Structures are given as C-alpha cells and as structure tokens.
Amino acid sequence: MLTEVAPGAAAPGAMAARQPSAKPPRDQRLDFFRGLGMLIIFLAHAPGNPWNNWIPARFGFSSATELFVFCSGLASAFAFGGIFVRRGWFLGTARIAQRVWQVYWAHIGLFVALAALAVLVQRLGWGDAYYQEHIEPIARDPGTAVLGLVTLCWLPGYLDILPMYLIILGLIPVMMALRRLHASLPFVLSLLMYLSVWLLGFNLTGNPWTGFGWFFNPFGWQLVFFAGFAIGMKWLTPPEFGQKPLVIVCAVFVAAVIPLSFWGFQNAFPVLARLHDAVLFGNEKTDMHILRLVHFLAVAYVVLSLVAAFKPRLDAGLGRHIVKVGQQSLASFLLSLVFARLAGVALDISGREALPTAVVNLAGLALIIAGAHAIGWFKSAPWAKVSGKQITDQ
C-alpha cells in the first residue's frame, strides 16, 4: 500500500494531446482505507500501548497488515499496471525499478532514524530495549550487521514490512511477462510460491546470527498483494457489493471467529485460544495462513457493502484527513513507525493509565495526519505556481 498520489493536473503540450481522455477520478475508498491502515499500524506498533488491545486484529484472524498489503497491490495496479499496458514491458519494469529504489532507501533511512532514536533514549536514561535491538548488533559484529542491513539479510524489529513490499514489487514485471504468455500463468506462479512456503518452508534469512527467516515471508504474503493487483488490473472481477446472501455469509463468518480471536473470550475460556491455534496452525502470520486472507476478504466485502451509501462523503470531515494519510502512504507509514517508537517512550515515562495513554495516542495520530498534509503541500510545489498556473525553474 505504498504508492504515492501525484498531483492531478494534466501535463500541457504534446504529451497531453496524446491522452485520449481525462484520467478517471480516483476512488476515495482506496485512500481512505489505506490511511486507516496507517493509523492502525501506529497504534499496533507503539510498544506496550494499551489501545493495541482494541484494534480490529484482536477481533478476527486478519489485521491491518492484510489491509496494507492488499491495498498496496490494488494501488500498484493503478499506478504501474497502466504503464506496462500503454508503454510496454521495458518501461513498466523501469518504473518498478525506480519505485524499488525509492522504497529501499526509505527502509535504510527508517533504520537510521530508529537507531538514532534508540541511542538518544538510552543516553537520556529512558530505557535501553531499543538500543539492544538496533545498536548492540552493530557494536558486537559491525561487518555482519552492516552487510546484513544493506542486503536485507538483517531485519530488526519494526523493519520487516518494507522489505516484504520490495520483494513483491520486484515480482510485478515477472507477473506482467507471464500474463503476455497466458492469462492464467500469474495465478499459477503466485499459487506455486505460496505452496512452496507451506510445503517446503521457503523463506529468506532475516537474522544472520540466528538464521531466523523474515517475519513477513514475502512469498506467502504476495498472495494478498496479487489478489489486490489482479482486481486492479481487472484480471479478476470481485462480486458486486451489497448482495444480501453473500453479505450474510461473510458477516456470519466474521462474527464466528470473534470468540476465537478476542483476548477477553480467550482469557475466560482457554479452550478458545487452543482452538484458535488449532485452526490457524503453523507460522500463521509469518507465512500468511489462507484463513487470514479469507477473513480479510470477508471483512472487506461486508464493510464495502455497508459504506457504499457513504462513498461520496468519505472525503469530508475527519474522512478527508484519513484520505490524505492514504494518499501519502509511504511517508505516512514511515512517520507511523517513528511516532510509534516515540509513543512507546512517552508511555514509559507518563505511565499507561487511561488519560496519558489517550493523550499519547491521539497526539501520535494527529502528528501523522499533520505530516501527511505537510508532505502533500510540499509535493504540490506551491513555489512553482503563479496565479494558479504551474511554472518551471529555469
């Protein structure tokens, strides 16, 4: 879910003349739910955050990660798929390579920011957990740590989602090439990669000292991404929203898994926790258990069916700010992880009673929204406009 939205003004001159029609308006639901996912990721990643007990993931099999990855696939189809179709495979691949380059350096920059924060927190005497996670491996074995960082063979905590996205992005040109050969081949490859995870244990190394794999196995999670990508490319046609029988089936399934997933029920009836583990067996989150995808799709169908009547109003009030976060998804994601660590430090200092917890969480959410608006303002290049017209530097 990490593709940015460019300004909507059409380019002047010959390039504009070659466009047969105006670009269709962007579906605000995509940006709204991407933005919502970014805000949930902040709440889920603030260490020791009591609000983490009440995020949607506590009430079902899937989480904001599925929302993030699925919407990334859908957005990638809109942003990159058309380039493959209109300009050919080579230029489409070049655009993917550019995006991979951007996300890779965003990942490296995120590590530097979190490492600097870990040093600052440790020197101020506010705790050394982050220091042990990010700095001590470098001090203990700098060669292995640095090489592992730049080759994505060492993924410290909180730094596992962007690398997953990088690998999956790199698979898009392969899928587009296979689609030229036969319409079913992208689906065959996606299924084979998924089966290799569950039958052969295929993963990449995420810790050079222990040999542990990536926490988010890209060859399992690509199934979620390419489900969204295939819908965005119109390779798959989802069922029409609002069909009452299907809404009922999906809603019953979503409701049925709540007792298996919610900690309140599990604490009262431990057998539910054991049943949950029996149903979602194996490394269910790392390797993306198929029931997580089924649950996400069921939730998505119910929610999208319910919000259909409110679609025109998603970009109003608070929704407008959530949409803005979704439009600046990569930057918002980076901000959410940095602010989550800061929120964890603030909670350590202030305590985790109801009032300080609310203040810290609401402040973090407000900062993410403010950051998204600020980044959108900079991207609009207001210094290059005179009387509403775009000018270029000479």
ZATORDREN-699972 format. One line per field, with one value per residue (C-alpha): residue in one letter; x, y, z. Coordinates in nm, 4 decimals, padded with zeros to 6 digits. Layout:
ZATORDREN-699972
residu	(A; ...)
x	(X; ...)
y	(Y; ...)
z	(Z; ...)
***
This chain:
ZATORDREN-699972
residu	(M; L; T; E; V; A; P; G; A; A; A; P; G; A; M; A; A; R; Q; P; S; A; K; P; P; R; D; Q; R; L; D; F; F; R; G; L; G; M; L; I; I; F; L; A; H; A; P; G; N; P; W; N; N; W; I; P; A; R; F; G; F; S; S; A; T; E; L; F; V; F; C; S; G; L; A; S; A; F; A; F; G; G; I; F; V; R; R; G; W; F; L; G; T; A; R; I; A; Q; R; V; W; Q; V; Y; W; A; H; I; G; L; F; V; A; L; A; A; L; A; V; L; V; Q; R; L; G; W; G; D; A; Y; Y; Q; E; H; I; E; P; I; A; R; D; P; G; T; A; V; L; G; L; V; T; L; C; W; L; P; G; Y; L; D; I; L; P; M; Y; L; I; I; L; G; L; I; P; V; M; M; A; L; R; R; L; H; A; S; L; P; F; V; L; S; L; L; M; Y; L; S; V; W; L; L; G; F; N; L; T; G; N; P; W; T; G; F; G; W; F; F; N; P; F; G; W; Q; L; V; F; F; A; G; F; A; I; G; M; K; W; L; T; P; P; E; F; G; Q; K; P; L; V; I; V; C; A; V; F; V; A; A; V; I; P; L; S; F; W; G; F; Q; N; A; F; P; V; L; A; R; L; H; D; A; V; L; F; G; N; E; K; T; D; M; H; I; L; R; L; V; H; F; L; A; V; A; Y; V; V; L; S; L; V; A; A; F; K; P; R; L; D; A; G; L; G; R; H; I; V; K; V; G; Q; Q; S; L; A; S; F; L; L; S; L; V; F; A; R; L; A; G; V; A; L; D; I; S; G; R; E; A; L; P; T; A; V; V; N; L; A; G; L; A; L; I; I; A; G; A; H; A; I; G; W; F; K; S; A; P; W; A; K; V; S; G; K; Q; I; T; D; Q)
x	(00.0000; 00.2916; 00.2295; 00.2068; -00.0536; 00.0743; -00.0917; -00.3938; -00.3243; -00.2734; 00.0594; 00.0433; 00.1679; 00.2119; 00.2022; -00.1428; -00.2525; -00.1701; -00.4102; -00.7386; -00.9436; -00.9167; -00.7972; -01.0971; -01.1441; -00.9651; -01.1800; -01.1519; -01.2245; -00.8741; -00.7029; -00.9454; -00.8744; -00.5019; -00.4991; -00.6978; -00.4442; -00.1576; -00.3241; -00.3911; -00.0287; 00.0766; -00.1464; -00.0277; 00.3438; 00.3661; 00.5370; 00.3155; 00.0252; -00.2993; -00.5000; -00.3360; -00.5745; -00.8685; -00.7520; -00.9509; -00.6871; -00.7921; -01.1373; -01.0517; -00.7917; -00.6631; -00.5086; -00.4133; -00.1221; -00.3600; -00.5316; -00.1935; -00.0689; -00.3976; -00.4384; -00.0733; -00.1491; -00.4592; -00.2749; 00.0207; -00.2137; -00.3473; -00.0049; 00.2152; -00.0059; -00.1137; 00.2495; 00.3066; -00.0077; 00.0477; 00.4272; 00.5433; 00.7160; 01.0579; 00.9360; 00.6965; 00.9857; 01.1924; 00.9157; 00.9046; 01.2836; 01.2549; 00.9953; 01.2038; 01.4970; 01.2843; 01.1424; 01.4837; 01.6352; 01.3247; 01.3926; 01.7577; 01.6557; 01.3966; 01.6630; 01.8919; 01.6085; 01.5122; 01.8771; 01.9361; 01.6231; 01.7472; 02.0787; 01.9033; 01.6628; 01.9458; 02.1648; 01.8773; 01.8274; 01.4754; 01.5480; 01.7775; 01.5452; 01.5618; 01.9376; 01.9838; 01.7729; 01.9298; 02.2724; 02.4228; 02.4325; 02.6320; 02.8701; 02.9084; 02.9552; 02.9653; 03.0653; 02.7825; 02.5333; 02.6059; 02.6231; 02.3039; 02.1297; 02.2097; 02.1399; 01.8139; 01.9523; 01.9145; 01.5699; 01.5472; 01.2050; 00.9650; 01.1726; 01.0154; 00.7232; 00.9077; 01.1479; 00.8477; 00.6988; 01.0277; 01.0373; 00.6735; 00.7188; 01.0037; 00.7668; 00.5328; 00.7385; 00.7506; 00.3729; 00.3215; 00.5507; 00.3684; 00.0345; 00.1515; 00.2125; -00.1137; -00.3821; -00.3567; 00.0219; 00.0435; -00.2054; -00.0130; 00.3136; 00.1509; -00.0001; 00.3273; 00.5169; 00.2538; 00.2659; 00.6475; 00.6151; 00.3727; 00.5053; 00.8786; 00.9230; 01.0694; 01.1708; 01.4579; 01.7113; 01.6144; 01.8790; 02.2353; 02.3214; 02.0243; 01.9177; 01.5576; 01.3555; 01.1697; 00.8825; 00.6610; 00.7509; 00.7145; 00.6424; 00.3426; 00.2192; 00.2434; -00.0855; -00.2600; -00.0793; -00.1549; -00.5175; -00.5451; -00.3241; -00.5315; -00.8527; -00.6954; -00.5771; -00.9237; -00.7745; -01.0257; -01.3766; -01.4950; -01.8616; -02.0906; -02.1124; -02.4361; -02.5585; -02.7617; -02.6899; -02.3149; -02.3181; -02.4907; -02.2449; -01.9446; -02.0891; -02.1632; -01.8071; -01.6604; -01.8785; -01.7988; -01.4235; -01.4528; -01.4742; -01.1687; -00.9638; -01.0628; -00.8422; -01.1399; -01.3059; -00.9761; -00.8969; -01.2406; -01.2409; -00.8845; -01.0205; -01.0959; -00.7282; -00.6338; -00.8989; -00.7673; -00.4166; -00.5501; -00.7376; -00.4591; -00.1781; 00.1882; 00.3507; 00.0116; 00.1179; 00.4698; 00.3582; 00.0107; -00.2354; -00.5035; -00.7785; -00.6288; -00.6861; -01.0359; -01.1201; -00.9854; -01.1836; -01.4988; -01.4483; -01.3722; -01.6877; -01.9102; -01.7502; -01.7513; -02.1117; -02.2054; -02.0099; -02.1399; -02.4023; -02.1399; -01.8837; -01.9357; -01.8805; -01.5568; -01.3581; -01.5361; -01.4757; -01.2360; -01.2502; -01.0699; -00.7702; -00.7696; -00.7780; -00.4782; -00.2832; -00.3666; -00.2574; 00.0848; 00.1129; 00.4895; 00.5664; 00.2739; 00.3998; 00.7472; 00.6004; 00.3746; 00.6672; 00.8862; 00.5994; 00.5084; 00.8537; 00.8274; 00.4843; 00.6323; 00.8928; 00.6254; 00.4125; 00.7131; 00.7595; 00.3967; 00.2589; -00.0178; -00.3231; -00.6252; -00.5587; -00.1877; -00.2496; -00.5252; -00.3128; -00.0129; -00.2177; -00.4256; -00.1136; 00.0546; -00.2456; -00.2652; 00.1048; 00.0689; -00.2241; -00.0373; 00.2687; 00.0607; -00.0838; 00.2621; 00.4088; 00.1160; 00.1760; 00.5446; 00.4625; 00.2246; 00.5290; 00.3480; 00.6641; 00.6276; 00.2786; 00.1846; -00.1853; -00.2786; -00.0508; 00.2432; 00.5838; 00.9200; 01.2598; 01.4927)
y	(00.0000; 00.2347; 00.4110; 00.7884; 01.0049; 01.2587; 01.5974; 01.5644; 01.8451; 01.7235; 01.7998; 02.0646; 02.0351; 01.7354; 01.4808; 01.5989; 01.5880; 01.2185; 01.1409; 01.0225; 01.1113; 01.2510; 01.0194; 00.8768; 01.0157; 00.8200; 00.6005; 00.7617; 00.4312; 00.3079; 00.6080; 00.6110; 00.2518; 00.2862; 00.5849; 00.3959; 00.1141; 00.3576; 00.4881; 00.1363; 00.0430; 00.3288; 00.2027; -00.1552; -00.0702; 00.1613; -00.0674; -00.1517; 00.0506; -00.0436; 00.0677; -00.2159; -00.4489; -00.2965; -00.2714; -00.4750; -00.7512; -00.8551; -00.9496; -01.1701; -01.3667; -01.0830; -00.7487; -00.4098; -00.5823; -00.7575; -00.4244; -00.2627; -00.5306; -00.5762; -00.2018; -00.1845; -00.4384; -00.2505; 00.0827; -00.0692; -00.1888; 00.1661; 00.3318; 00.0866; -00.1566; 00.1019; 00.1786; -00.1847; -00.1783; 00.1593; 00.1871; -00.1717; -00.4167; -00.2486; 00.0953; -00.0637; -00.2549; 00.0637; 00.2345; -00.0561; -00.0371; 00.3319; 00.2585; -00.0258; 00.2152; 00.4701; 00.2177; 00.0600; 00.3907; 00.4666; 00.1393; 00.2321; 00.5811; 00.4348; 00.2181; 00.5194; 00.7188; 00.4385; 00.3701; 00.7371; 00.7387; 00.4273; 00.5971; 00.9131; 00.7213; 00.5156; 00.8193; 01.0028; 00.7038; 00.6252; 00.2607; 00.0524; -00.2014; -00.0198; 00.0204; -00.3532; -00.4221; -00.1768; -00.0756; -00.3662; -00.5987; -00.3321; -00.2870; -00.6630; -00.7634; -00.4494; -00.6243; -00.8756; -00.6160; -00.3550; -00.6095; -00.7709; -00.4343; -00.3302; -00.6773; -00.7151; -01.0192; -00.8480; -00.7092; -00.5712; -00.5405; -00.2950; -00.3141; -00.6130; -00.4697; -00.2522; -00.5332; -00.7603; -00.4909; -00.4587; -00.8271; -00.8301; -00.5165; -00.6912; -00.9721; -00.7406; -00.7446; -01.1251; -01.1406; -00.8984; -01.1040; -01.4241; -01.2579; -01.1992; -01.5709; -01.6912; -01.5309; -01.7974; -01.8025; -01.5185; -01.7039; -02.0298; -01.8675; -01.6952; -02.0237; -02.2125; -01.9561; -01.9786; -02.3587; -02.3518; -02.1631; -02.4060; -02.7313; -02.6583; -02.3897; -02.1454; -01.8076; -01.5575; -01.5041; -01.2180; -01.2644; -01.3640; -01.4717; -01.6972; -01.7921; -01.6908; -01.6046; -01.2846; -01.2202; -01.1368; -01.4036; -01.2252; -01.5498; -01.6096; -01.2519; -01.1999; -01.3895; -01.0983; -00.8375; -01.0025; -01.0566; -00.6773; -00.6324; -00.8744; -00.6933; -00.3579; -00.4919; -00.6428; -00.9905; -01.0809; -00.9433; -00.9283; -00.9938; -00.6940; -00.5319; -00.5437; -00.8887; -00.9825; -01.3598; -01.3027; -01.0233; -01.2580; -01.5431; -01.3146; -01.1453; -01.4804; -01.5979; -01.2730; -01.2939; -01.6628; -01.6058; -01.3242; -01.5628; -01.7495; -01.4304; -01.1771; -01.1971; -01.1364; -01.4590; -01.6459; -01.5440; -01.6521; -01.9763; -02.1024; -02.3714; -02.0953; -01.9983; -02.3611; -02.3879; -02.0676; -02.2128; -02.5381; -02.3563; -02.1099; -02.3638; -02.3138; -01.9734; -01.8293; -01.4646; -01.5085; -01.7385; -01.5829; -01.8584; -01.8825; -01.8233; -01.4819; -01.3894; -01.5395; -01.3438; -01.0207; -01.0618; -01.1360; -00.8260; -00.6162; -00.7326; -00.6561; -00.3175; -00.2051; -00.3136; -00.1078; 00.2052; 00.2087; 00.4662; 00.6859; 00.6690; 01.0311; 01.1547; 00.9692; 01.2784; 01.5035; 01.5911; 01.3537; 01.1296; 01.3969; 01.3732; 00.9937; 01.0089; 01.2439; 00.9922; 00.7246; 00.9450; 00.9933; 00.6291; 00.5728; 00.8864; 00.8171; 00.4650; 00.5915; 00.8545; 00.5977; 00.3736; 00.6577; 00.8131; 00.4674; 00.4352; 00.7861; 00.6981; 00.3938; 00.6136; 00.8658; 00.5882; 00.4557; 00.7992; 00.9012; 00.5628; 00.3686; 00.4886; 00.5896; 00.9658; 00.9660; 00.6752; 00.8698; 01.1851; 00.9992; 00.8038; 01.0988; 01.3130; 01.0467; 01.0131; 01.3928; 01.4124; 01.1505; 01.3395; 01.6705; 01.5099; 01.3776; 01.7239; 01.8819; 01.6313; 01.6808; 02.0566; 02.0176; 01.7783; 02.0339; 02.2630; 02.5861; 02.7857; 02.6846; 02.8331; 03.1842; 03.2767; 02.9094; 02.8190; 02.5809; 02.7264; 02.5553; 02.6625; 02.7949)
z	(00.0000; -00.0579; -00.3914; -00.3719; -00.5435; -00.7930; -00.8404; -01.0644; -01.3125; -01.6690; -01.8354; -02.1089; -02.4640; -02.6891; -02.4087; -02.3057; -02.6672; -02.6831; -02.3986; -02.5470; -02.2404; -01.8928; -01.6179; -01.4304; -01.0808; -00.8097; -00.5872; -00.2445; -00.0741; -00.1568; 00.0024; 00.2952; 00.3923; 00.3242; 00.5562; 00.8166; 00.7938; 00.8554; 01.1701; 01.2985; 01.2317; 01.4602; 01.7417; 01.6939; 01.6918; 01.9922; 02.2483; 02.5434; 02.4060; 02.5880; 02.2843; 02.0940; 02.2770; 02.0904; 01.7308; 01.4714; 01.4645; 01.8164; 01.6873; 01.3909; 01.2013; 00.9815; 01.0751; 00.9335; 00.7585; 00.5199; 00.4556; 00.3943; 00.1536; -00.0355; -00.0884; -00.1970; -00.4678; -00.5764; -00.5811; -00.7668; -01.0408; -01.0816; -01.0611; -01.2512; -01.4403; -01.6940; -01.7777; -01.8747; -02.0894; -02.2586; -02.2774; -02.2841; -02.0521; -02.0520; -01.9410; -01.6958; -01.5431; -01.5316; -01.3345; -01.0913; -01.0539; -00.9693; -00.7036; -00.5593; -00.5365; -00.3500; -00.1043; -00.0435; 00.0666; 00.2693; 00.4524; 00.5156; 00.6286; 00.8649; 01.0264; 01.0734; 01.2310; 01.4697; 01.5552; 01.6348; 01.8498; 02.0315; 02.1120; 02.2317; 02.4560; 02.6038; 02.6756; 02.8403; 03.0674; 02.9464; 02.8688; 02.6533; 02.4869; 02.1521; 02.1902; 02.2372; 01.9303; 01.6852; 01.8133; 02.0048; 01.6991; 01.5134; 01.8070; 01.8542; 01.4887; 01.2693; 00.9467; 00.9569; 01.0778; 00.8118; 00.5313; 00.6571; 00.6711; 00.3140; 00.1693; 00.3678; 00.5469; 00.8839; 00.9582; 01.3126; 01.4712; 01.3046; 00.9853; 00.8141; 00.6161; 00.3629; 00.2611; 00.2044; -00.0175; -00.2093; -00.2982; -00.4047; -00.6145; -00.7931; -00.8865; -01.0815; -01.4062; -01.3846; -01.3491; -01.6376; -01.8608; -01.7714; -01.8424; -02.2011; -02.2406; -02.0866; -01.8738; -01.6034; -01.5579; -01.2999; -01.0819; -01.1244; -01.0169; -00.7205; -00.6040; -00.6507; -00.4425; -00.1715; -00.1698; -00.1531; 00.1749; 00.3369; 00.1896; 00.1703; 00.4356; 00.1828; 00.3304; 00.3276; 00.6046; 00.8345; 01.1038; 01.0059; 01.3621; 01.4343; 01.0825; 01.1514; 00.8424; 00.7570; 00.9951; 00.6949; 00.4413; 00.1042; -00.0803; 00.1411; 00.1600; -00.2162; -00.2358; -00.0631; -00.2732; -00.6063; -00.5099; -00.4942; -00.8005; -01.0088; -00.9167; -01.0007; -01.3370; -01.3999; -01.4195; -01.1502; -01.1084; -00.7477; -00.6712; -00.6754; -00.3344; -00.1398; -00.2456; 00.0612; 00.0688; 00.0343; 00.2927; 00.5379; 00.4763; 00.5183; 00.8267; 00.9931; 00.9288; 01.0632; 01.3747; 01.4287; 01.4590; 01.7157; 02.0149; 01.8845; 01.8471; 02.1134; 02.4217; 02.6510; 02.5384; 02.5337; 02.8914; 03.0123; 02.8124; 02.7447; 02.5147; 02.2620; 02.2499; 02.1877; 01.9177; 01.7574; 01.7440; 01.6008; 01.3242; 01.2448; 01.2639; 01.1769; 01.1373; 01.0562; 01.0411; 00.9040; 00.6226; 00.5805; 00.6650; 00.3982; 00.6547; 00.7259; 00.3609; 00.3635; 00.6788; 00.5327; 00.2113; 00.4111; 00.6270; 00.3195; 00.1424; 00.4407; 00.5099; 00.1469; 00.1112; 00.4181; 00.3179; -00.0394; 00.0556; 00.2219; -00.0601; -00.1743; 00.1836; 00.2633; 00.1673; 00.4179; 00.7805; 00.9544; 00.6478; 00.4449; 00.6774; 00.6676; 00.2874; 00.2941; 00.5028; 00.2456; -00.0420; 00.1184; 00.2145; 00.2100; 00.4087; 00.6441; 00.7022; 00.7919; 01.0224; 01.1891; 01.2831; 01.4123; 01.6086; 01.7423; 01.8981; 02.0399; 02.1769; 02.3479; 02.5175; 02.6193; 02.7701; 02.9613; 03.1141; 03.1693; 03.2631; 03.0917; 03.2773; 03.0710; 03.0447; 02.9494; 02.7128; 02.5372; 02.5150; 02.3705; 02.1159; 01.9996; 01.9714; 01.7598; 01.5299; 01.4931; 01.4077; 01.1349; 00.9831; 01.0068; 00.8477; 00.5580; 00.4932; 00.5110; 00.2664; 00.0309; 00.0450; -00.0399; -00.3255; -00.4727; -00.5233; -00.4292; -00.5027; -00.8698; -00.9097; -01.0121; -01.0167; -01.0113; -01.3036; -01.2823; -01.3757; -01.4061; -01.2759; -01.5399)
***
